[in-house]
Amino acid sequence: MSNVPSKLRYAKSHEWLSLDADGSATIGITDYAQAALGDITYVQLPKIGAVLKAGDAFGVVESVKAASDLYLPVNGTILAVNAALESAPETVNSAPYDGGWMLKIKLADPATAASLLDADAYRNLLS
């Protein structure tokens, strides 16, 4: 079974979100998603300052199996991207919830994070 940390929120499209106390959030793809993709060879991320809506594609991840769009689970402005993934995209495979994070955003409305799946609901989605 995939690793599904209980402290995170999840999108049905397999992105995770960690809400910070200051109204920002860190986003990446789940352990399930990275395993389904296989060995990740490239990650394309958005420009800092981009304003995106929930459901907008914020980047692309390519693997030996496929290329997949990445979708923002909430409305927000890009504050930072994980530039280390440019030279080490495989970090998403080895540490999807730690070093493999993809971006940090300032949420337009932090309350919208509550609309995402909790860990139990995400586990149910996977089963």
N, C-alpha and C positions, 0 to 999 in steps of 0.2 A: 504494500500500500504506500502511496505517496506521503511525504512529509507535509502536514498541514498545521502550521503553528496556530495555536488558539488565539494569540494576541492580534492577528491580522484580519483584515476584511478581504473578500474575494469577489471578482467579477466572473460571470458565467463564461467569459471568453478567456479565463485562466490567468488574469493578471491579479496580483496582490497589492494591497495598500496598507501602509503603516502610518497611522495618524499621529502627528507630533502635537505637543501641547500648544505650540505657537500658531496652529492653524495650517501648517504645511504638512505635506505627506511625502513618503517615499514609495515608489512604485517599481515593480518588477514582474517577472513571470513566475508562475508556480513551479514547484518541483514536478508536478504531473506534466505541465507543458514542456519543460525542458527535456524530460524523459521521452515524451512522445516525439519531439523534434529530432532527438539524437544529437550527435556531436555538432555543437554550434560553431560556425566558422566566421560569422560576420554579424555585427549589430549596427543598425543605422538608427540614430536618435535625433530628436528635433533640436532646433536652435533655442538657446536660452532666451527667454522673453516671449516666446510664442504663446498665444492665448488659444486654448483648445476647449472643446466641449466634450462632455461624456459621449463616448462612442466614436469620437474622431480617431483616426489612425495617428499614432504619434511616432511610429518608426517601423522598422522591419528587422526580423531576425532570420538569418539564413543558416541552414544546417546541411549536413550531408544528404538528408532526406528531402527537404523542402524549404521554401521561403514562406514566411507568415507575417502578416501585418500584426502590429501591436496596437491595442485600443485603450484609450484613456478611460478609466472607470468613472471619473467625476470631472466636472468643469474646473479649469484652473489655468494658471500661468506657470510656465516652465521656469524654475529657479536655478536648477543645476542638472547636468547630465553626468553619467559615470564615464568619463573620458578613458578610464583604464580599459574599458571593454573594446576600444578600437584596436589595441595591441594584444588583448587577451580575452577574446569573446568566449572562450571555453570556461571562463569564470562563472558564467551563467549556469553551466552544467554542474560544476563542482560546488557552488555556493549560491543557489538562486535567491536565498533570503538574506544573504550577508554581502559579500563582495560583488555579487552579481546583480545588485540593484541597478535600475536603469535610469531613473530620473527622480528629481524632487520637484514638487509643485506647491504653489500657494493656492489652496482651494478657494474657489469663488464663494462657496458656502460649506464650511466644515461639517455641518449637519448632514450633508448629502452622503457622507461616508457611511452613515448608519443604514442607508438603503442597500448597501452591498451585502453579500452573503457572509454570515459568520462561519467559523471553522466547521461546525456541525453541518450546516446547510451545504457548504462546499463539499464536504466528505460525501454527503448524500447524493450530490450531483455526480460525483465520480463513480459511485457504486451502481 
